[in-house]
Amino acid sequence: MKQFKYTLLFLIINFGGLAIGNWLMNNGPRAEWYLSLEKAPWTPPGFVFGIAWTTIMICFSIYLGKLFLENDIQKNRLIFAFQFLLNVSWNYIFFNKHWVVFGLIVLVVLTSLLFVYFFKLSKPVKNYKYLLLPYMIWLCIATSLNLYVLIHN
């Protein structure tokens, strides 16, 4: 029951973060700036982003629910807060401010944090760490897309 409460809390926080990020990106993918960019040939169609982020946040919330049930310590709280800040701010940095280089840096740091979760913080949750894989894979794809935009525009 306690894990369910943690998971529910993280679902609310994580989906709230997605909503904030969406709000911060202004028109984002529909803005003239983004539409005029040369994008990577492997850029997924728009609907894939919603499916991906929904899956990612459900898996990540279940993982965090278990992690915080087993190991609710200050270090985990700080890492989560930093991850949340990076995740939410990328939309603003990339889509609103058009700071492509800074956006790439944010993605690299965010991806690194997910690898820290996977390899360093997941001992108490054992196989739950595999719930991080969708997020890790998606961040690698996002980083490649951001890098492509940087190089080709």
C-alpha positions as CSV (number, residue, x, y, z in Angstrom):
1,M,0.0,0.0,0.0
2,K,2.8,2.4,0.8
3,Q,4.5,1.8,-2.5
4,F,1.2,2.6,-4.3
5,K,1.1,5.9,-2.4
6,Y,4.7,6.7,-3.5
7,T,3.9,5.7,-7.1
8,L,0.8,7.8,-7.1
9,L,2.7,10.8,-5.8
10,F,5.4,10.4,-8.5
11,L,2.7,10.0,-11.2
12,I,1.2,13.3,-10.1
13,I,4.6,15.0,-9.9
14,N,5.9,13.6,-13.2
15,F,2.8,14.2,-15.3
16,G,2.6,17.6,-13.7
17,G,6.2,18.2,-14.9
18,L,5.2,17.2,-18.4
19,A,2.4,19.7,-18.3
20,I,4.7,22.4,-17.1
21,G,7.2,21.6,-19.7
22,N,4.5,21.6,-22.4
23,W,3.4,25.0,-21.2
24,L,6.9,26.4,-21.1
25,M,7.7,25.4,-24.7
26,N,5.2,27.9,-26.1
27,N,4.0,26.5,-29.5
28,G,7.0,24.2,-29.6
29,P,6.9,21.8,-32.5
30,R,4.3,24.0,-34.3
31,A,6.3,27.2,-34.1
32,E,7.8,28.6,-37.2
33,W,11.3,28.4,-35.8
34,Y,11.1,24.6,-35.2
35,L,9.2,24.0,-38.5
36,S,12.0,25.7,-40.5
37,L,14.8,23.6,-38.9
38,E,16.5,20.7,-40.8
39,K,15.6,17.8,-38.6
40,A,17.0,14.3,-38.4
41,P,15.6,11.8,-40.8
42,W,14.8,9.6,-37.8
43,T,12.7,12.3,-36.1
44,P,9.5,10.5,-35.0
45,P,6.0,11.8,-36.0
46,G,4.5,14.0,-33.3
47,F,2.1,11.5,-31.9
48,V,5.0,9.2,-30.9
49,F,6.2,11.8,-28.4
50,G,2.9,11.6,-26.4
51,I,3.0,7.8,-26.3
52,A,6.7,7.8,-25.4
53,W,6.4,10.3,-22.6
54,T,3.3,8.6,-21.1
55,T,5.0,5.2,-21.1
56,I,8.2,6.8,-19.7
57,M,6.5,8.6,-16.8
58,I,4.4,5.6,-15.8
59,C,7.5,3.3,-15.7
60,F,9.6,6.0,-14.0
61,S,7.0,6.7,-11.4
62,I,6.7,3.0,-10.6
63,Y,10.5,2.8,-10.3
64,L,10.6,5.9,-8.1
65,G,7.8,4.6,-5.9
66,K,9.8,1.4,-5.2
67,L,13.1,3.3,-4.8
68,F,11.6,5.8,-2.3
69,L,9.9,3.0,-0.4
70,E,13.2,1.2,0.0
71,N,15.5,4.1,0.3
72,D,13.9,7.5,1.0
73,I,17.1,9.5,1.7
74,Q,18.1,13.1,1.0
75,K,20.5,12.1,-1.8
76,N,17.6,10.5,-3.7
77,R,15.4,13.5,-3.2
78,L,18.1,15.9,-4.5
79,I,18.8,13.7,-7.6
80,F,15.1,13.5,-8.3
81,A,14.6,17.2,-8.0
82,F,17.6,17.9,-10.3
83,Q,16.3,15.4,-12.8
84,F,12.8,17.0,-12.6
85,L,14.3,20.5,-13.2
86,L,16.4,19.4,-16.2
87,N,13.4,17.5,-17.7
88,V,11.0,20.4,-17.4
89,S,13.5,23.1,-18.4
90,W,14.6,21.5,-21.7
91,N,11.4,22.4,-23.4
92,Y,11.8,26.1,-22.4
93,I,15.5,26.1,-23.3
94,F,15.1,24.4,-26.7
95,F,11.7,25.5,-28.0
96,N,11.1,28.8,-26.3
97,K,14.7,30.3,-26.2
98,H,16.1,28.3,-29.1
99,W,19.3,27.6,-27.2
100,V,20.2,24.5,-29.0
101,V,23.7,24.0,-27.5
102,F,22.4,24.5,-24.0
103,G,19.5,22.1,-24.7
104,L,22.0,19.5,-25.8
105,I,24.0,20.0,-22.5
106,V,20.8,19.6,-20.5
107,L,20.0,16.4,-22.3
108,V,23.5,15.0,-21.8
109,V,23.3,15.8,-18.0
110,L,19.8,14.4,-17.8
111,T,20.8,11.2,-19.6
112,S,23.8,10.8,-17.3
113,L,21.5,11.1,-14.3
114,L,19.4,8.3,-15.6
115,F,22.5,6.1,-15.9
116,V,23.4,7.0,-12.3
117,Y,19.9,5.8,-11.3
118,F,20.3,2.6,-13.2
119,F,23.9,1.7,-12.2
120,K,24.4,3.4,-8.8
121,L,21.0,3.9,-7.0
122,S,19.1,0.8,-8.0
123,K,20.6,-1.8,-5.7
124,P,17.7,-1.7,-3.2
125,V,15.1,-2.1,-6.0
126,K,16.8,-4.8,-8.0
127,N,14.9,-5.6,-11.2
128,Y,12.8,-2.4,-11.0
129,K,15.8,-0.6,-12.6
130,Y,14.7,-2.0,-15.9
131,L,11.7,0.3,-15.8
132,L,14.3,3.1,-16.5
133,L,15.1,1.7,-19.9
134,P,12.3,3.5,-21.8
135,Y,13.5,6.8,-20.4
136,M,17.1,6.1,-21.0
137,I,16.5,5.0,-24.6
138,W,14.3,8.0,-25.3
139,L,16.8,10.4,-23.9
140,C,19.5,8.9,-26.2
141,I,17.1,9.4,-29.1
142,A,16.3,13.0,-28.0
143,T,20.0,13.8,-27.6
144,S,20.7,12.5,-31.1
145,L,17.8,14.7,-32.5
146,N,19.1,17.8,-30.6
147,L,22.6,17.1,-31.8
148,Y,21.4,16.8,-35.4
149,V,19.6,20.1,-35.2
150,L,22.8,21.7,-33.8
151,I,25.0,20.4,-36.5
152,H,22.7,20.9,-39.5
153,N,21.2,24.3,-38.7
